[in-house]
Amino acid sequence: MSEWAPKRFWKITEVSEEAGGYAVTLDGRPVRTPAKAPLIVPTRALAEMIAAEWDAQEDKVDPRGMPVTRGANAAIDKVAVQHAEVADMLAAYGDSDLLCYRADSPAELIARQAAGWDPLLDWLAAHYGVRLDPRTGIMPAPQSEAALARLRAEVHGMDAFELAAFHDLVSLSGSLVIGLAATCDVQPIEDLWALSRIDEHWQAEQWGVDDEAAEAEEIKRRSFLDAKRFYDALHPST
C-alpha cells in the first residue's frame, strides 16, 4: 500500500459564513469535497469541528483522523444525491432489527437481552406510536407494515447531513431503534453502544476475548461515537 499522503500546505484554518451555511478555509481557500463540491455545512458547530480536524494535521494529512470531515464529504457527495435510496436502506433495518431477534437459550442471555432491549422497544412505542415485536430465533418474521411505514417516514424526514450520521448509528449497531434512540438522547451513547453488543459480550464471557474481534469492535465503537458527535453538531444547544 502506498504511503503517499498530501503534505500540510496551509498555516491558518478558519470558518467562514457562506450562503447556505458555513465553510472551512485553509489560508483563505475553501475546502472542497473529493467530488470537488464546496464543503459547506449547515451549522457553525459542525464547521468548527471540521476546522479543528484540519488544524490538527501536522506534516502530512491523514484522513483517518478526520471522521467529521469524512462525514460531511459523504453527506454532500453521496447522501444528498441519493437521499431516498439511503433512507430506504436504513429504514429497512426496522424489519430485521437487532433488538427483535432474541435467543431461545440460555436463560441468562434471554434475561440480559430483555433487560437491555425491552426498554428501548417500549420507548419506541411511546415516542413514535408504533411497536416492533420481538421474535425468538434467527428465522426472519416481518413486522407490521404500518409500523415500518411510520418509521420510514421519520428516516426520510432527515436531511442529508443527519442521514449521513444516522447511517453509521444504524449500520454499526445493527438497529434502527438504537439509531433513533441515539438521535433522541434516550440513553448515554456509550450505553447504547453496549446494548448493541450484548450478544458479542456474552459470547466473550463464555469463550474468552478474541483480540482481533475486540480490535475491530473498538474501531466500530469509535465510529459510532463520532457519528453521534456529528449528529449533535447539527443541533447545537441554544
SERO-4910 file (N, C-alpha, C, O; in steps of 0.05 Angstrom, whole numbers):
BEGIN
 pado doro    nc1    nc2    nc3   cac1   cac2   cac3    cc1    cc2    cc3    oc1    oc2    oc3
  Met    A     17    -24      0      0      0      0     18     25      0     37     26     15
  Ser    A     11     44    -16     26     69    -18     24     84      8      3     86     21
  Glu    A     47     96     16     47    113     40     45    143     32     49    160     49
  Trp    A     39    148      7     37    176     -1     14    189     12     -8    177     14
  Ala    A     17    214     22     -4    230     33      2    259     28     26    267     28
  Pro    A    -18    275     23    -13    303     17     -1    317     42     -8    311     64
  Lys    A     18    335     37     31    349     59     14    374     66     -1    385     50
  Arg    A     16    382     91      3    406    100     15    430     85     39    433     85
  Phe    A     -2    445     72      7    467     56     -3    494     66      3    515     55
  Trp    A    -18    494     87    -31    519     97    -22    525    126    -11    507    140
  Lys    A    -26    550    134    -19    558    161    -43    564    177    -44    558    201
  Ile    A    -64    576    165    -87    586    180   -112    571    171   -119    571    148
  Thr    A   -126    560    191   -152    546    186   -174    563    199   -172    570    222
  Glu    A   -194    570    183   -215    587    193   -242    577    184   -245    561    165
  Val    A   -263    587    197   -291    582    190   -303    608    179   -299    629    191
  Ser    A   -317    606    157   -329    630    145   -358    624    140   -366    602    132
  Glu    A   -375    645    144   -403    642    138   -407    646    108   -398    666     96
  Glu    A   -422    628     96   -428    629     67   -458    626     62   -473    620     81
  Ala    A   -466    632     38   -494    627     31   -500    597     35   -487    580     23
  Gly    A   -520    592     51   -528    564     55   -514    550     78   -519    527     83
  Gly    A   -496    564     92   -483    551    115   -456    562    121   -451    586    120
  Tyr    A   -437    544    128   -411    552    138   -390    535    123   -393    511    118
  Ala    A   -368    548    116   -346    535    102   -321    536    119   -319    551    138
  Val    A   -302    519    112   -276    518    125   -255    527    104   -256    517     81
  Thr    A   -238    546    111   -218    555     93   -190    550    103   -185    550    127
  Leu    A   -172    544     84   -144    540     90   -129    562     77   -127    563     53
  Asp    A   -118    580     93   -105    605     83   -124    619     64   -115    629     43
  Gly    A   -149    620     71   -169    634     55   -181    619     32   -200    629     20
  Arg    A   -171    595     26   -182    579      5   -201    559     16   -195    544     34
  Pro    A   -225    557      5   -246    539     16   -239    510     11   -229    502    -10
  Val    A   -244    494     31   -241    465     29   -264    454     11   -286    464     12
  Arg    A   -257    435     -6   -276    422    -23   -277    392    -17   -259    381     -6
  Thr    A   -299    380    -26   -302    351    -22   -286    336    -43   -276    348    -61
  Pro    A   -283    309    -40   -269    294    -60   -281    297    -88   -267    294   -108
  Ala    A   -308    302    -89   -321    306   -115   -319    335   -124   -332    343   -144
  Lys    A   -303    351   -110   -298    379   -117   -321    398   -112   -322    420   -122
  Ala    A   -340    389    -96   -362    407    -88   -353    424    -65   -336    416    -49
  Pro    A   -364    448    -62   -358    464    -38   -366    450    -13   -388    440    -11
  Leu    A   -348    449      7   -354    436     32   -368    458     50   -355    472     65
  Ile    A   -394    459     47   -410    478     63   -429    462     80   -444    445     70
  Val    A   -428    467    106   -444    452    125   -464    470    139   -461    494    139
  Pro    A   -486    459    150   -508    476    159   -504    490    185   -519    509    191
  Thr    A   -485    482    202   -482    496    228   -453    503    233   -434    490    223
  Arg    A   -449    525    248   -422    533    255   -408    512    272   -384    508    270
  Ala    A   -424    500    289   -412    479    307   -399    457    291   -377    448    297
  Leu    A   -413    448    269   -401    427    253   -377    437    238   -357    423    236
  Ala    A   -378    461    227   -356    473    213   -331    476    231   -309    471    223
  Glu    A   -336    483    256   -313    486    275   -301    459    281   -276    457    285
  Met    A   -317    438    282   -306    411    286   -288    403    262   -267    391    266
  Ile    A   -298    409    238   -282    403    214   -257    419    214   -235    408    208
  Ala    A   -259    445    220   -235    462    221   -214    451    241   -190    452    236
  Ala    A   -224    442    264   -206    431    284   -191    406    274   -167    403    280
  Glu    A   -205    390    258   -191    366    247   -169    375    227   -148    364    228
  Trp    A   -175    394    210   -155    404    191   -132    417    206   -109    413    199
  Asp    A   -138    433    227   -117    447    241    -99    427    256    -76    433    262
  Ala    A   -110    404    263    -94    384    278    -75    369    260    -57    355    271
  Gln    A    -77    371    234    -59    357    216    -31    370    218    -29    394    220
  Glu    A    -11    353    217     16    363    221     31    363    194     23    377    176
  Asp    A     51    346    192     67    346    167     51    335    144     51    347    122
  Lys    A     37    313    148     21    300    127     -8    299    136    -14    296    159
  Val    A    -26    301    116    -55    300    121    -63    271    123    -58    255    105
  Asp    A    -76    263    145    -84    235    149   -115    235    152   -125    241    173
  Pro    A   -129    228    131   -158    227    132   -170    209    153   -192    212    162
  Arg    A   -154    189    162   -164    171    182   -170    185    209   -186    176    225
  Gly    A   -157    207    213   -161    223    237   -181    246    233   -181    265    249
  Met    A   -197    244    212   -215    266    205   -244    255    201   -255    258    179
  Pro    A   -256    242    221   -282    230    217   -304    250    211   -323    243    196
  Val    A   -303    274    222   -324    293    217   -322    304    189   -343    307    175
  Thr    A   -298    308    179   -294    317    151   -304    295    133   -318    301    113
  Arg    A   -298    270    138   -307    248    122   -338    247    122   -350    242    101
  Gly    A   -350    251    145   -379    251    146   -392    273    129   -412    268    116
  Ala    A   -380    296    130   -391    319    114   -387    313     85   -405    319     69
  Asn    A   -364    302     77   -360    295     49   -381    275     40   -392    277     18
  Ala    A   -387    255     57   -406    234     49   -434    247     46   -449    240     28
  Ala    A   -441    265     64   -467    278     63   -471    293     36   -492    292     24
  Ile    A   -450    307     28   -451    324      4   -448    308    -22   -464    311    -40
  Asp    A   -428    290    -22   -422    276    -47   -439    251    -52   -444    244    -75
  Lys    A   -449    239    -30   -463    213    -33   -492    215    -25   -510    209    -40
  Val    A   -497    222      0   -524    221     11   -543    241     -3   -565    234    -10
  Ala    A   -533    265     -8   -550    285    -20   -560    277    -48   -582    285    -56
  Val    A   -544    262    -62   -551    255    -89   -567    229    -91   -577    222   -113
  Gln    A   -570    215    -69   -586    190    -68   -600    188    -42   -601    167    -29
  His    A   -612    210    -33   -624    211     -7   -645    190     -3   -645    176     18
  Ala    A   -664    186    -22   -685    167    -18   -675    139    -15   -685    123      1
  Glu    A   -655    132    -31   -644    105    -30   -630     99     -3   -634     78      8
  Val    A   -615    119      7   -602    115     33   -623    113     55   -621     96     72
  Ala    A   -643    130     54   -664    129     74   -679    103     74   -684     91     95
  Asp    A   -685     93     50   -698     67     48   -681     44     60   -691     27     74
  Met    A   -655     45     54   -637     24     63   -636     24     94   -636      3    106
  Leu    A   -635     47    106   -633     49    135   -660     42    148   -661     28    169
  Ala    A   -682     51    136   -708     44    147   -713     14    147   -728      4    164
  Ala    A   -702      1    127   -706    -28    125   -695    -44    149   -703    -66    153
  Tyr    A   -677    -32    164   -667    -45    188   -689    -51    207   -687    -69    223
  Gly    A   -711    -35    206   -733    -39    225   -746    -66    222   -757    -77    241
  Asp    A   -745    -77    198   -758   -103    194   -741   -127    203   -751   -149    205
  Ser    A   -716   -121    209   -698   -143    219   -681   -132    241   -657   -138    243
  Asp    A   -693   -115    258   -678   -100    278   -665   -119    298   -677   -139    307
  Leu    A   -640   -113    305   -625   -129    325   -642   -134    350   -641   -156    361
  Leu    A   -656   -113    360   -670   -116    385   -693   -135    385   -703   -143    406
  Cys    A   -701   -143    361   -725   -160    359   -718   -189    355   -736   -206    356
  Tyr    A   -692   -196    352   -684   -224    349   -671   -234    374   -648   -227    380
  Arg    A   -686   -250    389   -678   -259    416   -669   -288    416   -678   -304    400
  Ala    A   -651   -293    434   -642   -321    438   -664   -338    451   -680   -327    466
  Asp    A   -664   -364    446   -682   -382    459   -669   -396    483   -682   -412    497
  Ser    A   -643   -392    486   -628   -402    509   -600   -390    507   -592   -380    486
  Pro    A   -585   -390    529   -593   -398    556   -609   -376    570   -612   -354    560
  Ala    A   -619   -382    594   -636   -364    608   -622   -337    614   -634   -316    614
  Glu    A   -596   -339    621   -582   -315    628   -581   -295    604   -585   -271    608
  Leu    A   -576   -305    580   -575   -288    557   -603   -277    550   -605   -254    543
  Ile    A   -623   -294    552   -650   -285    548   -657   -262    566   -668   -241    558
  Ala    A   -650   -264    592   -656   -243    611   -640   -218    605   -650   -196    608
  Arg    A   -615   -221    597   -598   -198    591   -609   -183    567   -610   -158    567
  Gln    A   -617   -197    546   -629   -184    523   -655   -169    531   -659   -146    523
  Ala    A   -672   -182    546   -697   -170    554   -692   -145    570   -705   -124    566
  Ala    A   -674   -146    589   -668   -123    607   -657   -100    591   -663    -77    598
  Gly    A   -641   -105    571   -628    -84    556   -646    -73    534   -646    -49    528
  Trp    A   -660    -91    520   -673    -83    495   -703    -77    499   -713    -60    484
  Asp    A   -717    -89    518   -745    -83    521   -751    -54    527   -769    -42    516
  Pro    A   -735    -40    544   -740    -12    549   -738      5    524   -752     25    521
  Leu    A   -720     -2    505   -717     13    480   -742      9    462   -751     28    450
  Leu    A   -752    -16    461   -776    -21    446   -800     -6    458   -818      3    444
  Asp    A   -801     -5    485   -822      9    499   -820     39    492   -840     53    488
  Trp    A   -796     50    493   -792     78    486   -801     84    457   -814    104    452
  Leu    A   -794     66    439   -802     69    411   -833     71    409   -844     88    395
  Ala    A   -847     53    423   -876     53    423   -887     79    434   -906     90    423
  Ala    A   -876     89    456   -886    113    469   -879    138    452   -896    156    450
  His    A   -856    139    439   -847    163    425   -858    165    397   -866    186    388
  Tyr    A   -860    142    383   -868    142    355   -896    130    351   -907    132    329
  Gly    A   -907    118    372   -933    106    369   -934     80    354   -955     72    344
  Val    A   -911     67    351   -911     41    337   -894     21    354   -876     29    368
  Arg    A   -900     -4    351   -885    -24    366   -874    -45    347   -888    -55    330
  Leu    A   -848    -51    351   -836    -73    338   -835    -97    357   -829    -94    381
  Asp    A   -843   -120    347   -847   -143    364   -823   -162    364   -812   -168    342
  Pro    A   -813   -170    387   -790   -189    388   -798   -216    377   -821   -224    379
  Arg    A   -778   -231    366   -781   -258    357   -760   -275    370   -738   -264    376
  Thr    A   -765   -300    373   -745   -318    384   -732   -334    361   -746   -344    343
  Gly    A   -706   -335    361   -692   -350    340   -682   -331    318   -684   -306    321
  Ile    A   -672   -342    296   -659   -326    275   -676   -325    250   -668   -311    231
  Met    A   -698   -340    248   -714   -340    224   -728   -313    221   -740   -304    240
  Pro    A   -727   -301    197   -740   -275    194   -770   -277    196   -783   -296    187
  Ala    A   -782   -256    208   -811   -254    211   -818   -224    208   -808   -208    223
  Pro    A   -834   -217    188   -839   -189    182   -853   -174    205   -869   -186    220
  Gln    A   -847   -149    208   -860   -131    226   -885   -119    213   -889   -122    189
  Ser    A   -901   -106    229   -925    -92    218   -917    -72    197   -899    -55    202
  Glu    A   -930    -72    174   -924    -53    153   -930    -25    162   -917     -6    154
  Ala    A   -951    -22    178   -959      5    188   -936     16    205   -930     40    204
  Ala    A   -925     -1    222   -903      8    240   -879     15    223   -866     36    228
  Leu    A   -872     -1    204   -849      4    187   -853     30    171   -834     45    167
  Ala    A   -877     35    161   -883     59    146   -879     84    163   -868    104    153
  Arg    A   -887     82    188   -884    105    206   -854    111    211   -846    134    210
  Leu    A   -839     90    215   -810     94    219   -796    103    194   -777    119    194
  Arg    A   -805     92    171   -793    100    146   -797    130    141   -779    144    131
  Ala    A   -821    140    147   -826    169    144   -807    186    161   -798    207    153
  Glu    A   -802    176    185   -783    190    203   -756    192    191   -743    213    192
  Val    A   -746    170    180   -720    170    168   -718    187    143   -699    202    139
  His    A   -739    186    127   -739    203    103   -741    232    109   -734    249     93
  Gly    A   -750    239    133   -751    267    141   -724    279    149   -723    303    153
  Met    A   -704    263    151   -677    273    158   -664    286    133   -669    277    111
  Asp    A   -649    307    138   -634    319    115   -609    303    110   -603    283    124
  Ala    A   -594    311     89   -571    294     81   -550    292    102   -537    271    105
  Phe    A   -545    313    118   -525    312    139   -534    295    162   -519    278    172
  Glu    A   -559    298    170   -570    280    191   -569    251    182   -562    233    198
  Leu    A   -576    246    157   -576    219    147   -548    207    146   -545    183    150
  Ala    A   -529    223    139   -501    213    139   -492    203    166   -480    182    168
  Ala    A   -499    218    187   -492    209    214   -509    185    222   -500    166    234
  Phe    A   -535    187    215   -554    165    222   -545    139    210   -550    117    221
  His    A   -534    140    186   -525    116    172   -506    100    190   -509     76    193
  Asp    A   -486    114    202   -467    100    219   -480     91    245   -473     69    255
  Leu    A   -498    107    257   -511     99    281   -527     73    278   -528     56    296
  Val    A   -540     70    255   -556     47    250   -539     23    240   -541      1    251
  Ser    A   -522     28    221   -508      5    209   -487     -7    228   -483    -31    227
  Leu    A   -475     10    244   -455     -1    263   -468    -16    287   -456    -34    297
  Ser    A   -492     -7    295   -506    -21    316   -523    -44    307   -529    -62    322
  Gly    A   -531    -43    281   -549    -63    271   -578    -59    279   -594    -77    277
  Ser    A   -584    -34    287   -611    -29    298   -621     -2    291   -608     19    297
  Leu    A   -644     -1    277   -657     24    272   -666     37    298   -665     61    302
  Val    A   -675     21    317   -684     31    343   -662     44    358   -665     66    369
  Ile    A   -639     32    359   -616     44    373   -608     70    359   -601     89    372
  Gly    A   -608     70    333   -601     94    318   -620    117    325   -611    139    330
  Leu    A   -646    112    326   -665    132    333   -662    141    362   -663    164    368
  Ala    A   -657    121    380   -653    128    408   -628    146    411   -628    164    428
  Ala    A   -607    141    395   -583    158    397   -590    187    389   -580    205    402
  Thr    A   -606    191    368   -612    218    360   -630    232    380   -630    257    381
  Cys    A   -644    217    397   -662    229    417   -650    229    445   -664    237    464
  Asp    A   -625    221    448   -612    221    474   -627    205    495   -630    214    518
  Val    A   -638    182    486   -653    165    505   -635    154    527   -644    153    550
  Gln    A   -611    147    520   -591    137    539   -564    149    531   -561    156    508
  Pro    A   -544    149    549   -517    158    540   -508    141    517   -514    117    515
  Ile    A   -493    153    499   -486    140    474   -468    115    479   -471     96    465
  Glu    A   -451    116    500   -435     92    506   -453     69    515   -448     46    509
  Asp    A   -474     75    530   -493     54    539   -508     42    515   -512     18    514
  Leu    A   -515     59    496   -529     48    472   -511     30    456   -519     10    446
  Trp    A   -485     38    454   -466     20    440   -464     -7    455   -464    -28    442
  Ala    A   -462     -6    481   -460    -31    496   -485    -48    492   -483    -73    491
  Leu    A   -508    -36    490   -533    -51    485   -532    -65    458   -545    -86    454
  Ser    A   -519    -53    439   -517    -65    412   -498    -89    412   -497   -104    392
  Arg    A   -483    -93    433   -462   -114    434   -468   -135    455   -450   -150    464
  Ile    A   -493   -136    464   -499   -156    485   -492   -184    477   -479   -198    493
  Asp    A   -499   -192    453   -493   -219    445   -463   -224    443   -453   -245    453
  Glu    A   -448   -206    432   -419   -209    429   -405   -210    456   -387   -226    460
  His    A   -414   -193    474   -401   -192    500   -408   -217    517   -391   -227    532
  Trp    A   -432   -227    513   -439   -252    527   -422   -275    516   -412   -292    532
  Gln    A   -418   -277    490   -401   -297    479   -373   -295    489   -360   -315    495
  Ala    A   -363   -271    491   -335   -267    501   -333   -276    530   -312   -287    538
  Glu    A   -354   -272    546   -354   -282    573   -352   -312    575   -340   -324    593
  Gln    A   -365   -325    555   -365   -355    555   -339   -367    545   -329   -386    555
  Trp    A   -328   -355    524   -306   -367    509   -280   -351    510   -260   -360    499
  Gly    A   -281   -328    522   -257   -311    523   -257   -290    501   -271   -293    481
  Val    A   -241   -270    504   -240   -248    486   -221   -255    463   -198   -263    467
  Asp    A   -231   -251    439   -214   -254    415   -202   -226    409   -216   -207    404
  Asp    A   -176   -225    409   -162   -199    406   -169   -185    380   -173   -161    380
  Glu    A   -170   -200    358   -176   -188    332   -205   -178    332   -209   -156    322
  Ala    A   -224   -193    343   -251   -183    344   -254   -159    362   -269   -141    356
  Ala    A   -239   -159    384   -240   -136    402   -229   -111    389   -240    -89    393
  Glu    A   -208   -114    373   -197    -91    359   -217    -80    339   -220    -56    336
  Ala    A   -230    -98    324   -250    -90    304   -273    -76    318   -284    -56    308
  Glu    A   -281    -86    341   -304    -74    355   -296    -45    365   -313    -27    363
  Glu    A   -272    -42    373   -264    -15    383   -264      5    360   -271     28    364
  Ile    A   -256     -3    336   -258     15    313   -287     23    308   -293     46    303
  Lys    A   -305      3    309   -333      9    305   -344     27    327   -360     45    321
  Arg    A   -336     22    352   -345     38    374   -338     67    370   -354     85    374
  Arg    A   -313     72    363   -304    100    358   -320    113    336   -327    136    337
  Ser    A   -325     98    315   -340    109    292   -369    115    301   -381    135    292
  Phe    A   -380     98    318   -407    102    328   -408    128    345   -427    144    342
  Leu    A   -388    132    362   -387    156    378   -382    181    360   -394    202    366
  Asp    A   -366    178    340   -361    200    321   -387    208    307   -392    232    303
  Ala    A   -403    188    300   -429    194    286   -447    210    304   -462    227    295
  Lys    A   -447    203    330   -464    218    349   -454    247    352   -470    265    353
  Arg    A   -428    251    353   -417    278    354   -425    294    330   -432    317    332
  Phe    A   -424    281    307   -431    294    282   -461    302    283   -468    325    277
  Tyr    A   -478    284    291   -507    289    292   -512    312    312   -528    330    307
  Asp    A   -499    311    336   -504    332    356   -495    359    346   -507    379    353
  Ala    A   -474    360    330   -464    386    320   -484    399    300   -483    423    295
  Leu    A   -502    382    290   -523    393    272   -546    406    288   -563    420    277
  His    A   -546    400    314   -568    410    332   -555    422    357   -561    413    379
  Pro    A   -539    443    354   -525    455    377   -546    466    397   -567    476    390
  Ser    A   -539    464    422   -557    474    443   -560    504    440   -541    519    434
  Thr    A   -584    513    446   -590    541    444   -592    553    472   -597    577    474
***
